[in-house]
């Protein structure tokens, strides 16, 4: 998979860069324009943690089946109670799933 970043949609979370804060590999960082960039694409775990916190629909994962025309795009729209995951297939068909958010209490 490949992380896709829509620089037009990214606003850096007003300087908070939530995706960079949550990345377990510490691979996301602000660029000189205040937009997020992926420093080492080959090191990305494809965990989708960054997608879950992006409130601007600026991040997606491309699931490749060879050429760019044959890739599916996975996105998530986070919400307060539910997250809506969607995947767009190369055919244009789109499927989605809503998943309730859960909180794990710290001990």
Secondary structure, DSSP 8 states (H G I E B T S, - for coil): -EEEE-TTT--GGGGT-HHHHH-TT--EEE-TTS-EEES-GGG-----HHHHH-TTS-EEEEE-SSSGGG-EEEEEE--SSEEEEEEE-TTS-EEEEEEE-------
